Amino acid sequence: MRRILVVIAILLLVGIGWYVHKHPRDYGTSHLYANQTYHFEALRVLNDTSVVGADPNEVLQTIANVKAGDAEGWYNAWTAEGDRLAALAHRTSDPISKGRALLRAHNYYRSSDFFLAPKDPRRPVAWKKNIDNFYAGLNALHVLYERISVPYGKYHLNALYYPGPTGAEDKPLIVAITGYDGTMEEMYFSIVAAAHDRGYSVLVYEGPGQGSILREQGLTMTPEWERPNAAVLDTFLASHPKPMKIVMLGESLGGYLAPRAAAFDPRIDGVVAQDVFYDGGEAVSRGTPGFVKWLIANGHTSTLDFLSKLSNDPGRKWTRENGMWVFGLSSPYDIGKMFSQYTLAPVASKITADVLILAGTNDHFIPLEQVDQFKQSLTHARSVTTVVFDKESGGNEHCQIGAPSLWQASFFDWIATKYGQSRKSL
C-alpha cells in the first residue's frame, strides 16, 4: 500500500511539474532587457511611437533575437528594419503612410549604430540613412521647418526652426537641446510635434559634441554652453521676430547645458532641466568603485586596462567609448575629470529665470538627491518647480523615456501657468 501511495505521489508531482511548465504564471514585463543599457535604448525607440516614429511590434520583433551586449546583432537587426521601412516607404504612394514609414526608418537607423565604436566605418553610413530618411519623412508629411546655419568661429552649428500654427507668435518660443548622445532630429519626436499640437513654435539646435557637429566637423563638447547658445539665438533673432518669451528645454545632459546657458543669457525667461543634471562629476564618481578611483588617481592605467577587458558590461563599454569621442579625449580615465567640469554649482545662483526641474526615481545616470541640490542652489531664480516621477507613473526612467505624454503634461501646464498671457495683453 505504501508503495502505491509513493507512486501516486510521484505521479502527482510529475503531473504538477508538467502543468507548471506548460502553463507558467503568465505576467508581462516592465523591462525589455535585464541589462539596463539595452533596455533603455530599446525603450528609447519605443518612446517615439506616439509620433509614429516607431511601431510597437516592429520594435519587439527587432529586439527579439538580439542579446544584450551583442553590438553587431543590434546593428544588423536595426539596420535590416530600417531598410525594410525605407523600402516600404519607396513603394507607398499615400503621403502620410510614406512619411511615417520614413520617420520610423530614421529612428531605427538612428538606433542601429549606437553600440558601434565611434570610428567604425559603418557609422557614417548609418548616419546618412538616418538623416536622409528623417528629412524625407518631414517633406512627405508637409511638416514646415527651416534649416539654419549658425557661424561659430571656424565651425558652424546647425539649427532647425519649426514655426507653429497661427497664433504661435503670442506664445513663448521653445528652444530645445539634447545632450550626450542625442540628435537634433530626434527632438522632433520628443518635443516638437507635441509643441506644435499645442500651438508653439520650436527652435532646436545641435552644438559642440552633438550630432553632425561632432561627426562631420569634429567639434567636441564644451561645458561653457552659453557660447554656442548665444551664437544660435543671435543668428535666429537677426532674421526672425523677437518672441514674446523664450523657454529653453534641455534633455539629458541638456539638463546641465540649458541651465548653464540661462545663467548667462537674460533672454531666456524659463529653463527646464529634463532630467536634472546638477553635477556630472558627482554622478560619475557615484558609480565608480573606490579601488578604481584609487587606481586612476595613482596612474595605474595598465591595471585598469586589464580590468576593463574582464568586464562585459555594455553600459560601461559604451560610456568609455562615447565619452572619449564626445569630449575629444585620448584616455578613458580622463572622462571623470571632464565630467567634473559639468556642474551647475558655480553658476546656478546667476539664473534669474523660472526653472522647472524634472526627474525620475529610477534614473540610472543621475542620483535623485541632485534635485534638492539644484533647487537649493537656485537662490535668484524667479520661481522653481520640481516634478519627480515614480515607478507607478511610468516616468521613473531617465528623461521619462517611455512616458513622453506624462512629462509633456507637466511641461505644458507649467509653461501655460508661467507665460499664458498673450502678447496683446502684455
C-alpha positions in Angstrom: 0.0 0.0 0.0 2.8 2.4 0.9 4.5 1.8 -2.5 1.2 2.6 -4.2 1.0 5.8 -2.3 4.6 6.7 -3.2 4.0 6.0 -6.8 0.8 8.1 -6.8 2.7 11.0 -5.0 5.5 10.8 -7.6 2.9 10.8 -10.5 1.2 13.8 -8.9 4.5 15.7 -8.6 5.4 14.9 -12.2 1.9 16.0 -13.3 2.1 19.2 -11.4 5.6 19.9 -12.8 4.4 19.3 -16.3 1.4 21.5 -15.9 3.5 24.4 -14.4 6.0 24.0 -17.3 3.2 24.1 -19.9 1.2 26.7 -18.1 3.6 29.2 -16.4 2.3 32.1 -14.4 1.9 34.5 -17.4 2.9 38.0 -16.3 4.0 40.8 -18.6 7.3 42.6 -18.1 8.3 46.2 -17.5 11.8 45.7 -18.7 12.6 44.9 -22.3 16.1 43.6 -21.3 17.5 42.7 -17.9 20.5 44.8 -18.9 19.6 48.4 -18.1 21.6 49.9 -21.1 19.9 47.7 -23.7 16.5 48.1 -22.0 16.9 51.9 -22.1 17.9 52.1 -25.7 15.1 49.8 -26.8 12.6 51.8 -24.8 14.1 54.9 -26.4 13.0 53.7 -29.8 9.5 52.8 -28.5 9.3 56.3 -26.9 8.6 57.8 -30.4 5.6 55.6 -31.0 3.1 58.4 -30.2 4.5 60.5 -33.1 4.6 57.4 -35.3 8.4 57.3 -35.1 8.1 53.6 -34.2 5.5 50.8 -34.2 5.5 48.6 -31.1 5.6 45.2 -32.8 8.3 46.4 -35.2 10.4 47.2 -32.2 9.6 44.0 -30.3 10.3 41.8 -33.3 13.6 43.6 -33.9 15.0 43.1 -30.4 13.6 39.5 -30.0 16.7 37.9 -31.4 19.3 40.4 -30.1 21.1 39.6 -26.9 22.3 42.3 -24.6 25.9 43.1 -25.2 25.8 42.0 -28.9 26.6 45.3 -30.6 26.8 43.5 -34.0 23.5 41.9 -33.6 21.9 45.1 -32.5 23.4 47.0 -35.6 22.3 44.3 -38.0 18.8 44.0 -36.6 18.0 47.7 -36.6 19.7 48.2 -40.0 17.5 45.5 -41.5 14.4 47.0 -40.0 15.4 50.5 -41.2 16.0 49.1 -44.7 12.6 47.3 -44.7 10.8 50.5 -43.7 12.7 52.6 -46.3 11.7 50.1 -49.0 8.1 50.2 -47.7 8.1 54.0 -48.0 9.5 53.8 -51.5 6.6 51.7 -52.8 3.9 53.6 -50.8 2.0 56.3 -52.6 -0.1 57.6 -49.8 1.9 60.6 -48.5 1.0 60.1 -44.8 1.9 56.4 -44.8 5.1 57.2 -46.7 6.1 59.9 -44.4 5.5 57.8 -41.3 7.4 54.9 -42.7 10.4 57.2 -43.4 10.3 58.6 -39.9 10.3 55.0 -38.5 13.2 54.1 -40.7 15.0 57.2 -39.5 14.5 56.1 -35.9 15.7 52.6 -36.5 18.8 53.7 -38.3 19.5 56.2 -35.5 19.4 53.3 -33.0 21.4 50.9 -35.2 24.9 52.3 -34.7 24.5 53.3 -31.0 26.7 50.5 -29.7 29.3 50.6 -32.5 32.7 52.0 -31.8 32.9 55.8 -32.8 35.4 55.1 -35.6 33.5 52.1 -37.0 33.2 52.8 -40.8 29.6 51.8 -40.7 28.7 54.7 -38.5 28.8 57.4 -41.3 26.6 55.2 -43.5 24.0 54.7 -40.8 24.1 58.4 -40.0 23.4 59.3 -43.6 20.5 56.9 -43.8 19.2 58.3 -40.5 19.3 61.9 -41.6 18.1 61.4 -45.2 15.1 59.4 -44.1 14.2 62.0 -41.4 14.0 65.0 -43.8 12.4 62.9 -46.5 9.7 62.0 -43.9 9.1 65.6 -42.9 8.8 66.6 -46.5 6.3 63.8 -47.3 4.2 64.8 -44.3 4.5 68.5 -45.3 5.9 69.5 -41.9 7.1 73.1 -42.1 10.7 73.6 -41.0 13.7 75.9 -41.7 17.3 74.7 -41.6 19.6 77.4 -40.2 23.4 77.5 -40.3 25.0 79.3 -37.3 28.5 80.8 -37.6 30.7 79.6 -34.8 34.3 80.6 -35.3 35.8 78.4 -38.0 33.0 76.0 -37.5 29.2 76.3 -37.9 26.4 75.0 -35.7 23.0 73.8 -37.1 19.5 74.7 -36.0 16.0 73.7 -37.1 13.1 76.1 -36.7 9.6 74.6 -36.7 7.1 77.5 -37.0 3.9 76.9 -35.0 0.4 77.4 -36.4 -1.4 80.7 -36.5 -1.3 82.3 -33.0 2.2 80.9 -32.1 3.6 84.4 -32.1 1.5 85.1 -28.9 3.2 82.1 -27.1 6.7 81.6 -25.9 9.3 80.2 -28.3 10.6 76.8 -27.1 14.3 76.4 -27.6 15.3 72.7 -27.2 18.6 70.9 -27.0 19.6 67.3 -26.4 22.6 66.0 -24.5 25.4 63.5 -24.5 24.3 61.2 -27.4 21.0 62.5 -28.8 20.4 64.3 -32.1 18.7 67.5 -33.1 16.4 65.4 -35.4 15.4 63.1 -32.6 13.9 66.0 -30.8 11.1 66.2 -33.3 9.6 63.2 -31.6 10.3 64.2 -28.0 9.0 67.8 -28.1 8.5 69.4 -31.5 5.3 67.5 -32.6 3.7 67.8 -29.2 4.5 71.6 -29.0 3.1 72.2 -32.5 -0.1 70.4 -31.5 -0.4 73.0 -28.7 0.3 76.0 -30.8 4.0 76.6 -30.1 7.0 77.3 -32.4 10.2 75.4 -31.6 13.8 76.0 -32.3 16.1 73.0 -31.8 19.9 73.0 -32.4 23.0 70.9 -32.2 26.1 72.3 -30.6 29.7 71.2 -30.0 29.9 67.4 -29.3 26.5 66.7 -30.7 25.0 65.2 -33.9 26.6 66.3 -37.2 28.8 68.9 -35.4 30.8 66.0 -33.8 30.5 63.6 -36.7 31.2 65.9 -39.6 33.3 68.7 -38.1 35.0 67.0 -35.2 34.0 69.8 -32.7 33.8 68.3 -29.2 31.7 69.2 -26.2 32.2 72.3 -24.1 30.9 73.0 -20.6 30.7 76.7 -21.4 27.3 76.2 -23.2 26.5 79.9 -23.0 28.8 80.4 -26.0 27.0 78.1 -28.6 23.6 79.0 -27.2 24.3 82.8 -27.7 25.5 82.1 -31.2 22.3 80.3 -32.1 20.0 82.9 -30.5 21.9 85.8 -32.1 21.6 84.2 -35.6 18.0 83.3 -35.2 16.9 86.6 -33.8 18.7 88.5 -36.6 16.3 87.1 -39.1 13.1 86.3 -37.1 10.8 88.4 -35.0 11.6 88.6 -31.3 9.4 86.1 -29.4 7.2 87.2 -26.5 9.2 84.8 -24.2 11.9 82.2 -24.6 11.7 78.9 -22.8 14.7 76.6 -23.0 14.4 72.9 -22.6 17.4 70.7 -22.1 17.2 66.9 -22.3 19.6 64.5 -20.5 23.0 66.3 -20.3 21.0 69.2 -21.7 19.7 69.3 -18.1 23.1 70.9 -17.4 23.6 72.7 -20.7 20.3 74.6 -20.7 20.6 76.0 -17.1 24.2 76.8 -17.8 23.1 78.9 -20.8 20.3 80.5 -18.8 22.8 81.6 -16.1 24.5 83.9 -18.7 21.7 84.9 -21.0 18.8 87.2 -19.8 16.9 86.5 -23.0 16.0 83.1 -21.5 12.8 83.6 -19.5 12.3 80.0 -18.5 14.5 76.9 -18.3 13.7 73.3 -18.0 16.1 70.5 -16.9 14.8 67.2 -18.1 16.2 65.4 -16.2 18.1 67.2 -13.5 21.9 67.2 -14.3 23.3 69.3 -11.5 26.7 67.7 -11.1 28.1 65.4 -13.7 31.3 64.7 -11.9 29.5 63.6 -8.8 27.2 61.3 -10.8 30.1 59.6 -12.5 32.0 59.3 -9.2 29.0 57.8 -7.5 29.1 54.9 -9.9 32.8 54.2 -9.8 34.1 51.7 -7.2 36.6 53.1 -4.7 39.5 50.9 -5.8 39.0 52.1 -9.4 39.2 55.7 -8.2 42.4 54.9 -6.4 43.9 53.2 -9.5 43.0 56.2 -11.6 44.4 58.7 -9.1 47.7 56.9 -8.9 48.1 56.4 -12.6 47.7 52.6 -12.7 46.3 52.6 -16.3 47.8 49.2 -17.3 45.9 47.6 -14.4 42.7 49.5 -15.3 43.1 48.4 -19.0 43.4 44.8 -17.9 40.3 45.0 -15.6 38.3 46.8 -18.3 38.9 43.8 -20.6 37.4 41.5 -18.0 34.2 43.5 -17.8 31.4 42.5 -20.2 29.1 45.3 -19.1 27.9 47.0 -22.3 26.9 50.2 -20.4 30.4 50.7 -19.1 32.0 50.0 -22.5 29.7 52.4 -24.3 30.3 55.1 -21.7 34.1 54.8 -22.1 34.0 54.9 -25.9 31.3 57.6 -26.2 33.0 59.8 -23.5 36.3 59.8 -25.3 34.6 60.7 -28.6 32.3 63.4 -27.3 34.9 65.1 -25.2 37.8 64.5 -27.6 39.9 62.5 -25.1 42.7 60.0 -25.7 42.2 58.2 -22.4 39.0 56.8 -20.8 40.4 57.7 -17.4 40.0 61.4 -18.2 36.2 61.1 -18.6 35.6 61.6 -14.9 37.8 64.7 -14.8 36.0 66.1 -17.8 32.5 65.5 -16.3 33.6 67.3 -13.1 33.5 70.5 -15.2 29.8 69.9 -15.9 28.5 71.2 -12.6 26.0 74.0 -12.0 27.2 74.7 -8.5 29.3 77.8 -9.5 26.6 79.4 -11.7 23.2 78.3 -10.5 22.8 81.4 -8.4 23.1 83.5 -11.5 19.9 82.0 -13.0 17.0 84.5 -12.8 14.6 82.7 -15.0 11.7 80.5 -14.0 13.0 76.9 -13.5 11.3 73.6 -14.0 13.2 70.5 -12.7 12.0 67.1 -13.9 13.4 63.8 -12.5 12.7 60.1 -12.3 13.1 57.9 -9.3 14.9 55.2 -11.3 17.3 57.4 -13.3 20.3 55.2 -13.8 22.6 58.2 -14.6 21.8 60.9 -12.1 21.2 60.4 -8.4 17.8 61.7 -7.3 19.3 63.8 -4.5 20.6 66.2 -7.2 17.1 67.6 -7.5 17.3 69.1 -4.0 20.9 70.2 -4.5 19.9 72.1 -7.7 16.8 73.5 -6.1 18.7 74.9 -3.1 21.3 76.5 -5.3 18.8 78.5 -7.3 18.8 81.4 -4.9 17.9 84.1 -7.5 15.5 82.2 -9.8 12.1 83.8 -10.4 10.5 80.6 -9.4 11.4 76.9 -9.0 9.1 74.0 -9.7 10.1 70.3 -9.3 8.3 67.2 -10.6 9.5 63.8 -9.7 8.0 60.8 -11.4 7.9 57.4 -9.7 7.7 53.8 -11.0 3.9 53.6 -10.7 3.5 56.7 -13.0 5.7 55.1 -15.7 8.0 58.1 -15.7 10.8 56.9 -13.5 13.4 56.3 -16.2 16.0 58.9 -17.2 14.2 61.7 -19.2 10.9 59.8 -18.6 11.8 57.6 -21.6 8.8 55.5 -22.4 6.3 58.1 -21.0 6.5 61.2 -23.2 2.9 62.2 -22.6 3.5 62.2 -18.9 6.3 64.7 -18.7 4.8 66.8 -21.5 1.7 67.3 -19.5 3.8 68.7 -16.6 5.8 70.8 -19.0 3.0 72.4 -21.0 0.9 73.0 -17.8 4.0 74.8 -16.3 4.6 76.9 -19.4 1.0 77.9 -19.7 0.9 78.8 -16.0 4.0 81.0 -16.2 3.5 82.6 -19.6 -0.1 82.0 -20.5 -1.0 85.6 -21.3 -0.8 86.6 -24.9 1.5 89.3 -26.4 -1.5 91.6 -26.8 -2.1 91.6 -23.0 1.5 92.4 -22.1 
